[in-house]
Amino acid sequence: MRRNILITGASSGLGEGMAREFAARGRNLALCARRTDRLEALRTELLSKHPGIQVSVRELDVNEHERVFEVFEAFAQDLGGLDRIIINAGIGVGKRIGTGHFATNAKTAQTNFVAAVAQCEAAVGILRKQGHGHLVTISSMSAMRGLPRHLTVYAATKAGLATLTEGIRAELLGTPIKVSTIYPGYIHTELNAGAKNLPFAVDSERGSRALVKAIEKEPVSAYVPGWPWGVVGFLLRNLPLKLVAKMS
């Protein structure tokens, strides 16, 4: 059993939801995000409901790359090792390419991909040193194809994260370190609170439960929830781009 679990971006959304689900399963947690007030509130809640677990929290802006390494190492010291590290932190802001919003798109690229490289570097370094563990990255169904409008850069970063994760898995084949890429479909969180027309969307609690269930199986990759997103993933990868653009 993966006893000690680190989750980035744990102050809200899927990170917060996964923390609650893993706590209910009796796991020790290392939780980091920028908003420490929310982390502390979550820690108090989890320890009240599940007094047998340990919950360590630290402030972390994943774009502060040196700090990523410091925080991950500190968590490993807190819990006596890390059995699973979930790279979840990210943002969903984006603008149409070529409309004068480079700074916004660059921030998304930096946070969702470059910062993910830093997190993966720190995580795999710890897992290599331990000689075991499970690395999980939270990609997106948007990674299946290039998408138009405000999704263009976001989709590209999530595709890049998925490819990065596969490369890490290729590097670690035959070792005791497992690597998984998770592709969530639409799950209602603060990240998409203002979005309209989210097909097949599920609430945060159901979505987080499905994420944790998939992660516990330690797959190479998983669509979450499996139905209907497994089918949607096949369609996104194989339909003509014109139809994909209309669907998105």
KOLZAKOL-417003 format. One record per residue (C-alpha): residue in one letter; x, y, z. Coordinates in pm, 1 decimal, decimal comma. Example, Ala and Ser with C-alpha at 12.3 -4.5 7.8 and 13.67 -1.06 7.14 Angstrom:
BEGIN
ATOM  rest        c1        c2        c3
ATOM     a    1230,0    -450,0     780,0
ATOM     s    1367,0    -106,0     714,0
end
This chain:
BEGIN
ATOM  rest        c1        c2        c3
ATOM     m       0,0       0,0       0,0
ATOM     r     126,0     348,8     -85,4
ATOM     r     113,2     493,4     264,8
ATOM     n     269,0     840,3     225,9
ATOM     i     126,5    1053,2     -55,1
ATOM     l     232,7    1398,6    -175,4
ATOM     i     -18,2    1607,4    -372,4
ATOM     t      65,3    1943,1    -532,5
ATOM     g    -205,4    2201,9    -590,3
ATOM     a    -391,9    2062,0    -289,6
ATOM     s    -567,2    2376,4    -164,7
ATOM     s    -864,2    2344,4    -401,7
ATOM     g   -1019,9    2148,2    -684,4
ATOM     l    -902,7    1799,6    -768,1
ATOM     g    -604,8    1819,1    -534,0
ATOM     e    -825,4    1898,4    -237,5
ATOM     g   -1074,6    1631,0    -341,3
ATOM     m    -805,6    1364,5    -377,3
ATOM     a    -664,8    1458,5     -36,1
ATOM     r   -1003,4    1392,1     123,5
ATOM     e   -1038,0    1057,7     -54,1
ATOM     f    -689,0     937,0      37,5
ATOM     a    -734,7    1052,4     398,4
ATOM     a   -1053,2     844,4     417,8
ATOM     r    -840,9     545,6     310,1
ATOM     g    -603,1     604,2     600,5
ATOM     r    -309,9     749,7     406,5
ATOM     n     -59,0    1003,9     535,2
ATOM     l     -54,6    1320,4     328,0
ATOM     a     194,7    1586,9     222,6
ATOM     l      -5,1    1877,4      79,6
ATOM     c     130,4    2190,3     -86,2
ATOM     a     -13,2    2492,1    -266,6
ATOM     r      15,9    2870,4    -263,3
ATOM     r    -279,4    2932,0     -28,9
ATOM     t    -160,6    2816,7     311,6
ATOM     d    -477,2    2930,0     489,5
ATOM     r    -677,8    2680,4     287,4
ATOM     l    -417,5    2409,4     339,3
ATOM     e    -428,6    2461,2     714,8
ATOM     a    -808,8    2446,7     712,6
ATOM     l    -797,1    2124,8     509,9
ATOM     r    -537,4    1977,5     745,5
ATOM     t    -758,1    2054,9    1047,3
ATOM     e   -1058,8    1897,9     877,1
ATOM     l    -875,4    1580,2     777,0
ATOM     l    -714,8    1524,5    1116,9
ATOM     s   -1051,0    1577,1    1286,0
ATOM     k   -1219,7    1316,9    1067,5
ATOM     h    -924,8    1076,0    1049,0
ATOM     p    -714,4    1115,8    1365,6
ATOM     g    -491,8     817,6    1284,7
ATOM     i    -320,3     981,6     986,3
ATOM     q     -42,5    1238,2     948,2
ATOM     v     -95,1    1550,9     738,5
ATOM     s     196,6    1781,5     660,1
ATOM     v     135,8    2108,6     473,4
ATOM     r     370,3    2361,2     312,7
ATOM     e     336,6    2670,6      99,1
ATOM     l     455,5    2619,5    -257,9
ATOM     d     432,7    2817,9    -578,1
ATOM     v     543,5    2557,8    -833,1
ATOM     n     688,5    2832,4   -1052,9
ATOM     e     955,4    2883,6    -785,4
ATOM     h    1156,0    2589,3    -911,8
ATOM     e    1427,9    2571,7    -646,2
ATOM     r    1156,2    2582,5    -381,1
ATOM     v     991,4    2276,2    -539,9
ATOM     f    1298,0    2066,7    -462,0
ATOM     e    1320,5    2203,3    -107,3
ATOM     v     955,0    2133,6     -29,1
ATOM     f     953,2    1781,5    -174,9
ATOM     e    1264,4    1687,9      22,8
ATOM     a    1117,9    1837,8     340,4
ATOM     f     799,3    1633,5     295,6
ATOM     a    1007,3    1317,5     251,4
ATOM     q    1175,6    1396,8     581,4
ATOM     d     841,6    1471,9     752,6
ATOM     l     685,6    1138,7     662,2
ATOM     g     994,5     919,5     646,6
ATOM     g     967,8     878,5     268,9
ATOM     l     714,6     931,5      -8,2
ATOM     d     536,1     634,1    -163,5
ATOM     r     333,6     826,0    -420,7
ATOM     i     379,9    1175,7    -566,1
ATOM     i      90,0    1330,6    -758,1
ATOM     i     177,6    1621,3    -987,8
ATOM     n    -153,6    1804,2    -993,7
ATOM     a     -84,6    2179,7    -970,2
ATOM     g    -194,0    2377,2   -1274,2
ATOM     i    -405,4    2658,6   -1412,2
ATOM     g    -670,8    2672,5   -1683,2
ATOM     v    -633,8    3029,4   -1808,5
ATOM     g    -587,5    3075,8   -2182,2
ATOM     k    -652,5    3310,6   -2473,5
ATOM     r    -675,6    3271,9   -2850,1
ATOM     i    -332,6    3265,2   -3010,2
ATOM     g    -241,8    3584,1   -3195,9
ATOM     t    -485,9    3812,3   -3015,0
ATOM     g    -235,8    4001,0   -2801,2
ATOM     h    -241,5    3786,3   -2487,6
ATOM     f     103,7    3629,2   -2490,4
ATOM     a     164,4    3696,4   -2120,2
ATOM     t    -147,6    3502,6   -2021,0
ATOM     n     -61,1    3206,9   -2243,2
ATOM     a     302,4    3209,7   -2132,6
ATOM     k     192,1    3190,1   -1767,5
ATOM     t     -18,3    2882,7   -1848,0
ATOM     a     273,9    2723,0   -2032,2
ATOM     q     512,8    2798,0   -1746,9
ATOM     t     280,3    2669,9   -1474,8
ATOM     n     139,9    2362,6   -1648,6
ATOM     f     454,5    2239,6   -1819,4
ATOM     v     781,8    2400,4   -1710,7
ATOM     a     682,0    2384,5   -1343,3
ATOM     a     569,6    2025,2   -1399,3
ATOM     v     920,1    1944,4   -1525,4
ATOM     a    1059,4    2080,9   -1199,0
ATOM     q     810,3    1875,8    -996,9
ATOM     c     888,4    1558,4   -1191,3
ATOM     e    1263,0    1617,7   -1150,3
ATOM     a    1222,0    1655,3    -775,2
ATOM     a     982,8    1361,2    -748,1
ATOM     v    1183,9    1113,8    -953,3
ATOM     g    1500,7    1212,4    -769,8
ATOM     i    1337,6    1113,2    -441,1
ATOM     l    1187,3     792,9    -582,4
ATOM     r    1521,0     689,4    -736,8
ATOM     k    1696,2     745,5    -405,6
ATOM     q    1433,6     538,0    -224,7
ATOM     g    1433,8     270,7    -493,0
ATOM     h    1054,7     253,3    -509,4
ATOM     g     736,9     459,6    -541,0
ATOM     h     465,9     579,3    -775,1
ATOM     l     473,1     898,2    -984,5
ATOM     v     134,3    1026,3   -1104,9
ATOM     t      71,7    1321,5   -1336,1
ATOM     i    -271,2    1475,0   -1386,4
ATOM     s    -303,8    1558,0   -1756,1
ATOM     s    -641,9    1622,5   -1924,0
ATOM     m    -869,8    1492,2   -2196,7
ATOM     s    -769,7    1814,0   -2373,8
ATOM     a    -431,6    1652,3   -2434,9
ATOM     m    -578,7    1422,6   -2700,2
ATOM     r    -563,1    1681,9   -2984,3
ATOM     g    -479,4    2040,7   -3065,0
ATOM     l    -779,2    2254,5   -2971,4
ATOM     p    -893,9    2602,6   -3078,2
ATOM     r    -982,7    2924,8   -2896,4
ATOM     h    -888,3    2959,2   -2529,7
ATOM     l    -793,6    2588,8   -2506,7
ATOM     t    -499,3    2594,9   -2749,2
ATOM     v    -214,5    2651,6   -2502,9
ATOM     y    -381,8    2460,1   -2219,6
ATOM     a    -424,8    2153,1   -2440,7
ATOM     a     -65,0    2179,6   -2558,9
ATOM     t      68,6    2192,2   -2202,5
ATOM     k    -133,4    1887,3   -2101,1
ATOM     a     -16,8    1698,0   -2409,9
ATOM     g     339,8    1795,5   -2324,0
ATOM     l     291,7    1671,9   -1967,8
ATOM     a     159,0    1338,4   -2094,9
ATOM     t     457,9    1294,9   -2326,3
ATOM     l     697,4    1394,0   -2049,6
ATOM     t     539,3    1133,1   -1822,5
ATOM     e     566,6     862,4   -2087,6
ATOM     g     933,7     946,1   -2132,2
ATOM     i     989,9     910,6   -1758,5
ATOM     r     807,2     578,2   -1764,2
ATOM     a    1028,3     461,5   -2052,7
ATOM     e    1334,0     557,9   -1848,1
ATOM     l    1209,8     365,2   -1543,5
ATOM     l    1083,6      47,9   -1713,4
ATOM     g    1200,0    -257,6   -1524,6
ATOM     t    1246,3     -67,6   -1196,3
ATOM     p    1023,9     -72,2    -884,7
ATOM     i     909,1     282,9    -967,6
ATOM     k     565,9     298,1   -1130,7
ATOM     v     453,6     589,7   -1350,5
ATOM     s      93,9     681,5   -1440,9
ATOM     t     -69,6     949,0   -1656,2
ATOM     i    -429,9    1034,9   -1565,6
ATOM     y    -663,0    1206,4   -1811,2
ATOM     p    -962,5    1359,8   -1628,6
ATOM     g   -1273,0    1456,9   -1820,6
ATOM     y   -1493,7    1742,6   -1706,7
ATOM     i   -1512,7    1756,7   -1327,6
ATOM     h   -1674,4    2058,0   -1163,0
ATOM     t   -1411,0    2252,5    -966,2
ATOM     e   -1314,0    2616,2    -904,8
ATOM     l   -1092,5    2593,3   -1213,0
ATOM     n   -1393,3    2569,3   -1446,6
ATOM     a   -1656,7    2737,7   -1229,2
ATOM     g   -1741,3    2994,5   -1497,7
ATOM     a   -1750,3    2750,2   -1787,9
ATOM     k   -2073,4    2663,4   -1964,5
ATOM     n   -2180,0    2351,3   -2150,7
ATOM     l   -1942,1    2098,8   -1996,0
ATOM     p   -2057,5    1765,8   -2143,5
ATOM     f   -2061,8    1458,5   -1918,4
ATOM     a   -1941,4    1670,4   -1623,7
ATOM     v   -1951,4    1517,2   -1274,8
ATOM     d   -1931,0    1689,3    -938,1
ATOM     s   -1600,7    1726,1    -755,5
ATOM     e   -1670,2    1452,8    -500,9
ATOM     r   -1757,9    1191,3    -761,0
ATOM     g   -1470,7    1297,9    -983,4
ATOM     s   -1215,7    1288,7    -701,3
ATOM     r   -1334,1     945,3    -595,8
ATOM     a   -1294,2     820,3    -952,9
ATOM     l    -945,6     972,4    -973,5
ATOM     v    -828,8     802,4    -656,3
ATOM     k    -980,2     470,2    -762,0
ATOM     a    -791,7     490,8   -1092,6
ATOM     i    -465,1     599,5    -930,6
ATOM     e    -475,8     314,3    -680,6
ATOM     k    -467,2      66,7    -971,2
ATOM     e    -137,6     224,0   -1084,8
ATOM     p    -215,7     207,2   -1457,1
ATOM     v       7,9     328,5   -1736,0
ATOM     s    -274,4     569,4   -1819,0
ATOM     a    -642,3     611,5   -1736,8
ATOM     y    -938,8     818,3   -1850,6
ATOM     v   -1145,0     943,3   -1556,8
ATOM     p   -1431,0     870,9   -1520,2
ATOM     g   -1377,1     573,3   -1749,6
ATOM     w   -1724,4     608,3   -1895,1
ATOM     p   -1775,3     795,7   -2120,8
ATOM     w   -1426,9     943,4   -2143,3
ATOM     g   -1261,1     628,9   -2276,6
ATOM     v   -1489,1     646,8   -2579,2
ATOM     v   -1452,5    1025,4   -2606,2
ATOM     g   -1074,8     986,5   -2601,5
ATOM     f   -1087,5     743,5   -2893,2
ATOM     l   -1306,3     985,1   -3089,9
ATOM     l   -1087,5    1285,1   -3014,9
ATOM     r    -777,2    1101,8   -3134,3
ATOM     n    -933,3     969,4   -3455,2
ATOM     l   -1194,6    1214,6   -3583,0
ATOM     p   -1100,5    1475,4   -3845,9
ATOM     l    -969,0    1795,2   -3688,9
ATOM     k   -1264,4    1992,0   -3825,7
ATOM     l   -1503,7    1782,9   -3616,0
ATOM     v   -1277,6    1794,5   -3310,3
ATOM     a   -1270,3    2173,4   -3335,4
ATOM     k   -1651,3    2185,3   -3341,4
ATOM     m   -1676,3    1946,5   -3045,9
ATOM     s   -1443,3    2160,4   -2836,1
end
